[in-house]
Amino acid sequence: MAGKLESTQQIGSPDNMMWPIPPVARVAWAAIWLVFLGYPIADILGAGYSPTKAVIAWICLVAFASTYLFAMWICLSLVPRVATGVLLLPLAALYVEGIGLALIFRGQWSGILVYCGVCAGWTLRWRFLVPVLFALGAFMVVSGALLHYDWADLGFLSFLTVALGFTMLAFRRLIATVIELRTARAEVARLAISDERLRISRDVHDILGHSLSVIALKAQVARRLMHSDPDAAAAAIGDVESVARESLAEVRTMVTGYRQRSLADELQGARDVLDAAGIEFAVTRDNAVPPAPVDSLLAWTVREGVTNVLRHSRAHHCEVSLEESNGGFTVAIVDDGVGGVANAGGSGLHGLRERVGAAGGHLEAGPGERGGFRLQAYVPRAAT
């Protein structure tokens, strides 16, 4: 139970509840779209600009690219939220610069309006983005027609500007959905922990509440009768001892019930917790039914293996296989995570190795054949 609680707490940790886009990813995502600067650059280099006009064009192009990168840095840092108020000023400046440069330099400069569509998709809400993108596309078509642009290039750039704007909106909503799912998963894990604690508290109260009340009452009776009726006081003390022993037995039974879960329970618990962690889980087993002592050891092995997968592996897939062979049962837990050192392990694996060894079996732990980590235990059928 403790292992399950610890692994569930790790799943619902605050680090997993938010997923801001890191600075390097922001820069990389914004920079890849700089490829469309090839349109105005080709115009500067091949349209016969005068030296003065070329210098001015280069300055304007650098200023536009700087505005675009700044606007994208702002809007990407807000994901999954959208820009509001003064945070919309970089987008407005980008539109003013883009439209102005497209009208002043003409030629292939209309290609820079693609940046306006991309930035708007990351910045605006759906109801504002739709009219903005279609207005931008209409402006490109109308201005291109009036300036006698080639219709093939004009149609391609207009479509690309609008399509990329909606594509960026889809990416933003996808990231927001992933963040919401992670937050929901953390909440589910937190509620699972809370339910487990409530169950334990109810069991403890049901077992000890009445017994402790009887012990307290009998102790009071013994104290009052200690001088006036020693025999009755001794009988009351005997009742206290008897109730205490019964309570101790009940507590041991309760703890044993927590500690000794069946293999089927552990497999189901592993499936639940790995699904919550986003790790694919598969079970392969034959129809053999292990006897109770073997079943308990196999359950412990599954619990320890799944706990290690959750804590250390950073895996995407985990598989448990169970088969009967050589007069015993073999269970293996394999993941595709970062792997580990052969026969390494903390106190959990050390304790499990002692348990399995005491039953006449053996435990192996180390890197898997195809990477990741493999934990395998063999327990003979005659284990007790």
N, C-alpha and C positions, 0 to 999 in steps of 0.2 A: 504493500500500500504506500509506503514512504517513497519507494522508487517511482510509483505512478504519480504521486503528488508532485515530486520534484520535476519530473519530465513535463508535466502539464503546466507547472509554473513557468518553465522555460519557454513553452510555446506561447503563453500569454504575456510574455515580458513586454514592457513598454517599448523596447527597441523594435519590436515587430509591428507596432501599431501605426507607425508613420513611415512613409517612403518618399522623402523629398528627393528631387533630382539633384545629384551631386554636382559641384561646380564644373568638374572636368566633363561630365556628360552634357551639361548645358552648353559649354563652349563647343564641344564636338558636334552636337546636334545643330547648333546655329551655323557653324563654319561649313558644314557640308553643302549648304545651299548657296555658298558663295560661288559655286560653279556657274550660276546664271549671270555672274558679272562678265562672263565671256562675251555676251552680246554687246554691251557698251564698249568693252575693251577692243573688240574687233572693229567696232565703228570708229574708235579713236585712231587705231593703227591703220585702218584701210580706207577711210573716207576722205583722206587728203586734208586733214585739219591743219590750220596754220599753227605755228609754234605757240602763239599766245592762246589761241582757242584750245589747243591740246593741253596746255598747262592748266587752264581753267577747268577743262573737262576732268582731268585727273584729280584735281582738288575736290571738285563736286562729287566725283565717284567715291573717293576716300571718305568724304563727309557722310555720304549716304550709307556706305557700308558700316561706318562707325555707329550711326544712328540705328541701323538695323540690328547690329550685334548688341547694342545696349538695350533696345526694346525687347529682344528675345531673351536676354539675361534676366530682365525684370519679370517677364511673363512666365518663363520656365521656373523661376524661383518661387512662383505663387502656386504652381500646380499642387493639388487639384482645384484650388480657388482660381477666380478670374480677376483681372485688373479692374479697379474702379477708381473714380476720382482722378487725382493727379497722376496716378500710375498709367492712365490712358494717354498722357501727353507724349511719351515716346512714340506710340503708335500714330497719333495725329501728326507728329513731326515727320514720321516716315512717309505718310501719305502725301503730305504737302511737298516734301522733297522729291518723292518719286514722280508724282504727277507733273510737278514743275520741270524736272529734268527731262521727262519724256516729251513735253511740249517744246522745250527750248532746243534740245539737241536733236530730237526726232530720230530718224534712222532706226537703228536697233535698240535704242535706249528704252523703248517700251518694255523690253525684257525685264527691266528692274522692278516693274510692277508686280512681278511674281513674288517678290519679297513682302510686298504689302499683303498679298493674300495669305502667305504662310504665317506671317506675324499675327494677322487678324484671327486666324484659326486657333492660335494658342492663347489669344487675349480676350475675345468677345464671347458673350453668351450666344446661344443658338438663335434666339429671336432677333438679336442685333446683327449677328454674323451674316444671316441670309440676305437681308437687303444691302448690306455693305459690299458683300462679294458680287452680287448681281449688278449693283451700281458700278463697281469697279470694272467688271467685264463689259458692261454696256459702254462705259467711257472708252475703254480700249478699242472696241469695235467702231464706235462713232468717230473718235479722233483718228483712228487708222484710216477709215474711209475718207475723211476730209483731207487727210495728208497724203492720200494715195499710197498707202502701204500695200505690200504684197499680201493678198488675201490668204495664201497658204500659211505664211508666218504669223499673220494677224490672228487667224482662227486658232492656230496651235497655241500661241501664247495666251490668248483669252481663255481658252478651255483649261490650260494648265494652271493659270492663276486661280480660277474658281475651284477647280478640282483639288488642288493642293490645299486651299483654305479649308475645305470640308474634310480633307484627309487629316489635317492637323487637329481639327476639332475631334475627329474620331480617336486619334491617339490620346488626346487629353482626357477624353471621357473614359478610355480604356484604363489609363493610369489611375483615374479617380475610382473606377470600379475595383481595381486591384487593392487600392488602399482601404476601401470600404470592406472588402472581403477579409483582409488581414485584421482589421479592427473587429469585425464580427467574429472571426475565429478566436481572437484573444478573449472576447467577451464570453464565448461558449466555454473556453477553457477555464476562465475565472468562475463561471457558474458551476462547472463540474467540480472544481475544488470546493466551492461553497457547499454544494450538495453532499460531497463526501464528508466534509467536516460536520455538517448537521447530522448525517447518519451516525457518525462515530459518537457525537455528543448524545444523541438519543439512546444509543446502545449503552453507553456508560451510565446514563441517568437511570435507564430501566434496570440495569443490573445492580448498581451500587446504591441508588437512591433509597430504596426500601431497606436494604441490608444495613446501611449506615444509620438510618433512623432507628431500626431495632437495636443496633449495638449501642447507640447513644441512650436509648430508653433503658435498656438493661443495665448499663453502667450507672445511670442515675439511681435505679432501684438498688443495686448493690451498694452504692455509697450510702444511701439512707439506712439500709439494713445492716450495715457492717458492724455496728455496736449492739443494736437491739436484737437482731436475729442472724447470727453468723452463718447458720446453715442455709437460710434463704438467700443471704448475700452470696454464698459460695455457689448456690444453684444458679443465681443470676449471672455470676462470672462464667460459669460453665456454658450458659446459653450464649454469652458474648463470644466465647471461644468457638462454639459450634457455628454460630452465624458468620463469624469472621472466616472460618475455614471454608464454609459453603460459598461465601462471596469470592474468596481467592480462587476456588475451583471454577466458578462462573467466569471470572476475569480471564483465567488461563484459557478456558474454552473459547471465549470471545476473541482473544488475541490469536489463538491457534486458527480460528476460522478466518481471520484477516490474513494471516501469513500463508496458510496452505490453501491456495486457490488451485482449482483444477487446470489442466492443460487447455481445455476448451475455453474456460474463463479467461486465461491469459491470452490466448489467440484472439478472442473477441476484443479484449481490452487493448491489445496491440493494434488491432485494426482500427479501433476508434481513435486512439491517440495519434497514430501515424496519419490517418486521414485528416485529422485536425491540423497536423503539422504540414500537410501538403506532400506527404511521402507516399508513393504508390506501394501497396502491400499485397503480397501474394502468398498463398499457402499451398504446399504440395505434400500430400500424405496418403498412405495406404489405408486399408480398412482395419488394421490391427489396433486393438485396444490395450494400452499398457495397464498393468496392475497398479493399484493405488500408490505404493511407494515410488514406483518408477514414474508414474504420472506426475507426482509432486515434484520430483527432481527435474523432469522435462519442463514443467511449468516455470520453475525457478530459472532454468536456462533461458527460456524465451523471454522472461521478464528482464533478466540482466542484459541479454543481447539487444532487446528493443530499447532499453534505457541508454545503452551505449550509442545506438544509432541516433537517438534524439539528442544526446549531449555532445557528441564528438564528431559524427561522421559527415555532416552537411550533405547527406545522401538525398537522391531523388527516388530511389527504388529500394525496397527491402523484401527479401523472400525468406520464408521459413519452410523447411522441408523436414518431414518425419517419415522414417521407414523402420521396419523390423528386419534385422539381419544379424547373423552370427550369435543367435541366442540372446539378443538384446534389442534395444531401441536406440536409434541415432537421430538426433535433432540438430539441424544446422540453421544458423541465421546469417544471411549474406546480404551485404549492402553494396552500393556503388559509390560510396563516399571517398573520403581522402585516404582511407587505409590506415595502417598502423604497423607496429613492430611485432614480430612473431612472439607469441607467448607473453606479450606485455599485458598489463592490466592493473587496475587499482585494487582497492580492498574488495570491491564487489566480485571481480573475477577471481581473486585469491580465495575468498570465502566459498564461491561456487566450485572451484577446483577441489577444495577440501571436501565439500559435500559429495561431489561425484566420486572422488577417489575413495571416500569412506564406504561408498556403496559398491565398490569393485569396478567402477567405470573409469573413464579418462576424459579430459577436456583439452581441446585444442583451440587456440586463439591466435590469429595473425592475418596478414594480408591475403585476400582472395586470389584465386587463379587469374581472374580478369580484372584485378584492381579491387578497390574497396576493402572491406574487412569481413572476415569469416570467423564465426564462433560455432564450434561443433562439440557436442557432448555425446558420448556413448555410455549407456547405462544397461547393465545386464538385467534380464528378466527376473532373476532371483534376488535382486536388490531388496534390502529391507530397511 
